[in-house]
Amino acid sequence: MNPPLLHVYPQATAHDSVQIVGTTAGLRLLARALADAMTTGQGTATVFTADGEGFTLTILQDNSPWTGPAWTHRALPYTDSSSSPHDEMP
């Protein structure tokens, strides 16, 4: 059986697009994790990259105001370090 593959390609800088590419099995696990996050506040999935390395994807729901401290102190999701002034993870 093939592993559930999922590649998440993040933004380098603001306004860049994000791509998620996966097998049907990987996308199903992502969908289940999203559904769990919407109902319980957190969802996880164990998926793999094409080199066979596994990782845990964690999805967190946070409905606090986007101008509040929960969001303003959270690290921005950009891979270019000059684009991300915050350094706290979710």
Chimera marker file (.cmm) of the C-alpha trace (Angstrom):
<marker_set name="trace">
<marker id="1" x="0.000" y="0.000" z="0.000" r="1" g="1" b="0" radius="0.5"/>
<marker id="2" x="1.257" y="3.481" z="-0.828" r="1" g="1" b="0" radius="0.5"/>
<marker id="3" x="1.674" y="5.978" z="2.014" r="1" g="1" b="0" radius="0.5"/>
<marker id="4" x="-0.598" y="9.038" z="2.215" r="1" g="1" b="0" radius="0.5"/>
<marker id="5" x="1.542" y="11.720" z="0.567" r="1" g="1" b="0" radius="0.5"/>
<marker id="6" x="1.112" y="15.406" z="1.273" r="1" g="1" b="0" radius="0.5"/>
<marker id="7" x="3.402" y="18.280" z="0.319" r="1" g="1" b="0" radius="0.5"/>
<marker id="8" x="2.692" y="21.745" z="1.722" r="1" g="1" b="0" radius="0.5"/>
<marker id="9" x="4.543" y="24.498" z="-0.113" r="1" g="1" b="0" radius="0.5"/>
<marker id="10" x="4.442" y="27.664" z="2.039" r="1" g="1" b="0" radius="0.5"/>
<marker id="11" x="4.652" y="31.340" z="1.206" r="1" g="1" b="0" radius="0.5"/>
<marker id="12" x="8.109" y="32.850" z="0.911" r="1" g="1" b="0" radius="0.5"/>
<marker id="13" x="6.686" y="36.356" z="1.320" r="1" g="1" b="0" radius="0.5"/>
<marker id="14" x="3.317" y="38.074" z="1.692" r="1" g="1" b="0" radius="0.5"/>
<marker id="15" x="0.884" y="37.549" z="-1.184" r="1" g="1" b="0" radius="0.5"/>
<marker id="16" x="2.672" y="34.440" z="-2.473" r="1" g="1" b="0" radius="0.5"/>
<marker id="17" x="0.363" y="31.512" z="-3.076" r="1" g="1" b="0" radius="0.5"/>
<marker id="18" x="0.374" y="28.371" z="-0.956" r="1" g="1" b="0" radius="0.5"/>
<marker id="19" x="0.099" y="24.969" z="-2.606" r="1" g="1" b="0" radius="0.5"/>
<marker id="20" x="-0.983" y="21.707" z="-1.051" r="1" g="1" b="0" radius="0.5"/>
<marker id="21" x="-0.393" y="18.666" z="-3.244" r="1" g="1" b="0" radius="0.5"/>
<marker id="22" x="-1.323" y="15.182" z="-2.151" r="1" g="1" b="0" radius="0.5"/>
<marker id="23" x="-2.531" y="11.759" z="-3.054" r="1" g="1" b="0" radius="0.5"/>
<marker id="24" x="-6.193" y="10.993" z="-2.472" r="1" g="1" b="0" radius="0.5"/>
<marker id="25" x="-5.255" y="9.285" z="0.802" r="1" g="1" b="0" radius="0.5"/>
<marker id="26" x="-3.173" y="12.257" z="1.936" r="1" g="1" b="0" radius="0.5"/>
<marker id="27" x="-5.902" y="14.736" z="1.036" r="1" g="1" b="0" radius="0.5"/>
<marker id="28" x="-8.491" y="12.632" z="2.893" r="1" g="1" b="0" radius="0.5"/>
<marker id="29" x="-6.365" y="12.757" z="6.034" r="1" g="1" b="0" radius="0.5"/>
<marker id="30" x="-5.995" y="16.522" z="5.592" r="1" g="1" b="0" radius="0.5"/>
<marker id="31" x="-9.780" y="16.877" z="5.199" r="1" g="1" b="0" radius="0.5"/>
<marker id="32" x="-10.380" y="14.794" z="8.330" r="1" g="1" b="0" radius="0.5"/>
<marker id="33" x="-7.877" y="16.896" z="10.290" r="1" g="1" b="0" radius="0.5"/>
<marker id="34" x="-9.606" y="20.080" z="9.096" r="1" g="1" b="0" radius="0.5"/>
<marker id="35" x="-13.016" y="18.713" z="10.122" r="1" g="1" b="0" radius="0.5"/>
<marker id="36" x="-11.658" y="17.734" z="13.542" r="1" g="1" b="0" radius="0.5"/>
<marker id="37" x="-10.159" y="21.213" z="14.019" r="1" g="1" b="0" radius="0.5"/>
<marker id="38" x="-13.493" y="22.822" z="13.202" r="1" g="1" b="0" radius="0.5"/>
<marker id="39" x="-15.374" y="20.657" z="15.715" r="1" g="1" b="0" radius="0.5"/>
<marker id="40" x="-12.830" y="20.183" z="18.520" r="1" g="1" b="0" radius="0.5"/>
<marker id="41" x="-10.322" y="22.989" z="18.004" r="1" g="1" b="0" radius="0.5"/>
<marker id="42" x="-7.476" y="20.732" z="16.865" r="1" g="1" b="0" radius="0.5"/>
<marker id="43" x="-6.896" y="18.144" z="14.192" r="1" g="1" b="0" radius="0.5"/>
<marker id="44" x="-3.859" y="16.074" z="13.298" r="1" g="1" b="0" radius="0.5"/>
<marker id="45" x="-2.807" y="13.780" z="10.494" r="1" g="1" b="0" radius="0.5"/>
<marker id="46" x="0.282" y="11.679" z="9.967" r="1" g="1" b="0" radius="0.5"/>
<marker id="47" x="1.330" y="11.941" z="6.334" r="1" g="1" b="0" radius="0.5"/>
<marker id="48" x="4.476" y="11.504" z="4.259" r="1" g="1" b="0" radius="0.5"/>
<marker id="49" x="6.575" y="13.384" z="1.751" r="1" g="1" b="0" radius="0.5"/>
<marker id="50" x="7.658" y="11.702" z="-1.482" r="1" g="1" b="0" radius="0.5"/>
<marker id="51" x="11.050" y="10.799" z="0.011" r="1" g="1" b="0" radius="0.5"/>
<marker id="52" x="9.259" y="8.581" z="2.535" r="1" g="1" b="0" radius="0.5"/>
<marker id="53" x="9.725" y="10.853" z="5.541" r="1" g="1" b="0" radius="0.5"/>
<marker id="54" x="6.649" y="11.047" z="7.743" r="1" g="1" b="0" radius="0.5"/>
<marker id="55" x="5.434" y="14.086" z="9.633" r="1" g="1" b="0" radius="0.5"/>
<marker id="56" x="2.522" y="15.118" z="11.788" r="1" g="1" b="0" radius="0.5"/>
<marker id="57" x="0.350" y="17.881" z="10.409" r="1" g="1" b="0" radius="0.5"/>
<marker id="58" x="-1.396" y="19.840" z="13.169" r="1" g="1" b="0" radius="0.5"/>
<marker id="59" x="-4.307" y="22.166" z="12.468" r="1" g="1" b="0" radius="0.5"/>
<marker id="60" x="-5.445" y="24.538" z="15.216" r="1" g="1" b="0" radius="0.5"/>
<marker id="61" x="-8.623" y="26.582" z="15.304" r="1" g="1" b="0" radius="0.5"/>
<marker id="62" x="-8.286" y="30.075" z="16.777" r="1" g="1" b="0" radius="0.5"/>
<marker id="63" x="-11.313" y="32.358" z="16.548" r="1" g="1" b="0" radius="0.5"/>
<marker id="64" x="-9.808" y="35.161" z="18.606" r="1" g="1" b="0" radius="0.5"/>
<marker id="65" x="-9.726" y="38.648" z="17.027" r="1" g="1" b="0" radius="0.5"/>
<marker id="66" x="-7.029" y="38.932" z="14.368" r="1" g="1" b="0" radius="0.5"/>
<marker id="67" x="-5.798" y="42.166" z="15.971" r="1" g="1" b="0" radius="0.5"/>
<marker id="68" x="-5.518" y="40.542" z="19.415" r="1" g="1" b="0" radius="0.5"/>
<marker id="69" x="-2.385" y="39.134" z="21.033" r="1" g="1" b="0" radius="0.5"/>
<marker id="70" x="-3.034" y="35.522" z="19.994" r="1" g="1" b="0" radius="0.5"/>
<marker id="71" x="-2.588" y="36.515" z="16.349" r="1" g="1" b="0" radius="0.5"/>
<marker id="72" x="-0.255" y="39.511" z="16.571" r="1" g="1" b="0" radius="0.5"/>
<marker id="73" x="2.342" y="37.538" z="18.583" r="1" g="1" b="0" radius="0.5"/>
<marker id="74" x="2.149" y="34.435" z="16.405" r="1" g="1" b="0" radius="0.5"/>
<marker id="75" x="4.927" y="33.853" z="13.875" r="1" g="1" b="0" radius="0.5"/>
<marker id="76" x="3.907" y="34.780" z="10.356" r="1" g="1" b="0" radius="0.5"/>
<marker id="77" x="3.977" y="31.817" z="7.955" r="1" g="1" b="0" radius="0.5"/>
<marker id="78" x="6.586" y="33.152" z="5.539" r="1" g="1" b="0" radius="0.5"/>
<marker id="79" x="9.751" y="31.177" z="4.798" r="1" g="1" b="0" radius="0.5"/>
<marker id="80" x="11.762" y="34.308" z="3.961" r="1" g="1" b="0" radius="0.5"/>
<marker id="81" x="12.950" y="35.389" z="7.421" r="1" g="1" b="0" radius="0.5"/>
<marker id="82" x="12.982" y="39.065" z="6.441" r="1" g="1" b="0" radius="0.5"/>
<marker id="83" x="9.202" y="38.835" z="5.902" r="1" g="1" b="0" radius="0.5"/>
<marker id="84" x="8.328" y="37.455" z="9.354" r="1" g="1" b="0" radius="0.5"/>
<marker id="85" x="8.851" y="39.916" z="12.233" r="1" g="1" b="0" radius="0.5"/>
<marker id="86" x="7.139" y="37.707" z="14.842" r="1" g="1" b="0" radius="0.5"/>
<marker id="87" x="8.947" y="34.733" z="16.295" r="1" g="1" b="0" radius="0.5"/>
<marker id="88" x="6.374" y="32.832" z="18.359" r="1" g="1" b="0" radius="0.5"/>
<marker id="89" x="4.914" y="29.653" z="16.919" r="1" g="1" b="0" radius="0.5"/>
<marker id="90" x="1.191" y="28.828" z="17.168" r="1" g="1" b="0" radius="0.5"/>
<link id1="1" id2="2" r="1" g="1" b="0" radius="0.2"/>
<link id1="2" id2="3" r="1" g="1" b="0" radius="0.2"/>
<link id1="3" id2="4" r="1" g="1" b="0" radius="0.2"/>
<link id1="4" id2="5" r="1" g="1" b="0" radius="0.2"/>
<link id1="5" id2="6" r="1" g="1" b="0" radius="0.2"/>
<link id1="6" id2="7" r="1" g="1" b="0" radius="0.2"/>
<link id1="7" id2="8" r="1" g="1" b="0" radius="0.2"/>
<link id1="8" id2="9" r="1" g="1" b="0" radius="0.2"/>
<link id1="9" id2="10" r="1" g="1" b="0" radius="0.2"/>
<link id1="10" id2="11" r="1" g="1" b="0" radius="0.2"/>
<link id1="11" id2="12" r="1" g="1" b="0" radius="0.2"/>
<link id1="12" id2="13" r="1" g="1" b="0" radius="0.2"/>
<link id1="13" id2="14" r="1" g="1" b="0" radius="0.2"/>
<link id1="14" id2="15" r="1" g="1" b="0" radius="0.2"/>
<link id1="15" id2="16" r="1" g="1" b="0" radius="0.2"/>
<link id1="16" id2="17" r="1" g="1" b="0" radius="0.2"/>
<link id1="17" id2="18" r="1" g="1" b="0" radius="0.2"/>
<link id1="18" id2="19" r="1" g="1" b="0" radius="0.2"/>
<link id1="19" id2="20" r="1" g="1" b="0" radius="0.2"/>
<link id1="20" id2="21" r="1" g="1" b="0" radius="0.2"/>
<link id1="21" id2="22" r="1" g="1" b="0" radius="0.2"/>
<link id1="22" id2="23" r="1" g="1" b="0" radius="0.2"/>
<link id1="23" id2="24" r="1" g="1" b="0" radius="0.2"/>
<link id1="24" id2="25" r="1" g="1" b="0" radius="0.2"/>
<link id1="25" id2="26" r="1" g="1" b="0" radius="0.2"/>
<link id1="26" id2="27" r="1" g="1" b="0" radius="0.2"/>
<link id1="27" id2="28" r="1" g="1" b="0" radius="0.2"/>
<link id1="28" id2="29" r="1" g="1" b="0" radius="0.2"/>
<link id1="29" id2="30" r="1" g="1" b="0" radius="0.2"/>
<link id1="30" id2="31" r="1" g="1" b="0" radius="0.2"/>
<link id1="31" id2="32" r="1" g="1" b="0" radius="0.2"/>
<link id1="32" id2="33" r="1" g="1" b="0" radius="0.2"/>
<link id1="33" id2="34" r="1" g="1" b="0" radius="0.2"/>
<link id1="34" id2="35" r="1" g="1" b="0" radius="0.2"/>
<link id1="35" id2="36" r="1" g="1" b="0" radius="0.2"/>
<link id1="36" id2="37" r="1" g="1" b="0" radius="0.2"/>
<link id1="37" id2="38" r="1" g="1" b="0" radius="0.2"/>
<link id1="38" id2="39" r="1" g="1" b="0" radius="0.2"/>
<link id1="39" id2="40" r="1" g="1" b="0" radius="0.2"/>
<link id1="40" id2="41" r="1" g="1" b="0" radius="0.2"/>
<link id1="41" id2="42" r="1" g="1" b="0" radius="0.2"/>
<link id1="42" id2="43" r="1" g="1" b="0" radius="0.2"/>
<link id1="43" id2="44" r="1" g="1" b="0" radius="0.2"/>
<link id1="44" id2="45" r="1" g="1" b="0" radius="0.2"/>
<link id1="45" id2="46" r="1" g="1" b="0" radius="0.2"/>
<link id1="46" id2="47" r="1" g="1" b="0" radius="0.2"/>
<link id1="47" id2="48" r="1" g="1" b="0" radius="0.2"/>
<link id1="48" id2="49" r="1" g="1" b="0" radius="0.2"/>
<link id1="49" id2="50" r="1" g="1" b="0" radius="0.2"/>
<link id1="50" id2="51" r="1" g="1" b="0" radius="0.2"/>
<link id1="51" id2="52" r="1" g="1" b="0" radius="0.2"/>
<link id1="52" id2="53" r="1" g="1" b="0" radius="0.2"/>
<link id1="53" id2="54" r="1" g="1" b="0" radius="0.2"/>
<link id1="54" id2="55" r="1" g="1" b="0" radius="0.2"/>
<link id1="55" id2="56" r="1" g="1" b="0" radius="0.2"/>
<link id1="56" id2="57" r="1" g="1" b="0" radius="0.2"/>
<link id1="57" id2="58" r="1" g="1" b="0" radius="0.2"/>
<link id1="58" id2="59" r="1" g="1" b="0" radius="0.2"/>
<link id1="59" id2="60" r="1" g="1" b="0" radius="0.2"/>
<link id1="60" id2="61" r="1" g="1" b="0" radius="0.2"/>
<link id1="61" id2="62" r="1" g="1" b="0" radius="0.2"/>
<link id1="62" id2="63" r="1" g="1" b="0" radius="0.2"/>
<link id1="63" id2="64" r="1" g="1" b="0" radius="0.2"/>
<link id1="64" id2="65" r="1" g="1" b="0" radius="0.2"/>
<link id1="65" id2="66" r="1" g="1" b="0" radius="0.2"/>
<link id1="66" id2="67" r="1" g="1" b="0" radius="0.2"/>
<link id1="67" id2="68" r="1" g="1" b="0" radius="0.2"/>
<link id1="68" id2="69" r="1" g="1" b="0" radius="0.2"/>
<link id1="69" id2="70" r="1" g="1" b="0" radius="0.2"/>
<link id1="70" id2="71" r="1" g="1" b="0" radius="0.2"/>
<link id1="71" id2="72" r="1" g="1" b="0" radius="0.2"/>
<link id1="72" id2="73" r="1" g="1" b="0" radius="0.2"/>
<link id1="73" id2="74" r="1" g="1" b="0" radius="0.2"/>
<link id1="74" id2="75" r="1" g="1" b="0" radius="0.2"/>
<link id1="75" id2="76" r="1" g="1" b="0" radius="0.2"/>
<link id1="76" id2="77" r="1" g="1" b="0" radius="0.2"/>
<link id1="77" id2="78" r="1" g="1" b="0" radius="0.2"/>
<link id1="78" id2="79" r="1" g="1" b="0" radius="0.2"/>
<link id1="79" id2="80" r="1" g="1" b="0" radius="0.2"/>
<link id1="80" id2="81" r="1" g="1" b="0" radius="0.2"/>
<link id1="81" id2="82" r="1" g="1" b="0" radius="0.2"/>
<link id1="82" id2="83" r="1" g="1" b="0" radius="0.2"/>
<link id1="83" id2="84" r="1" g="1" b="0" radius="0.2"/>
<link id1="84" id2="85" r="1" g="1" b="0" radius="0.2"/>
<link id1="85" id2="86" r="1" g="1" b="0" radius="0.2"/>
<link id1="86" id2="87" r="1" g="1" b="0" radius="0.2"/>
<link id1="87" id2="88" r="1" g="1" b="0" radius="0.2"/>
<link id1="88" id2="89" r="1" g="1" b="0" radius="0.2"/>
<link id1="89" id2="90" r="1" g="1" b="0" radius="0.2"/>
</marker_set>
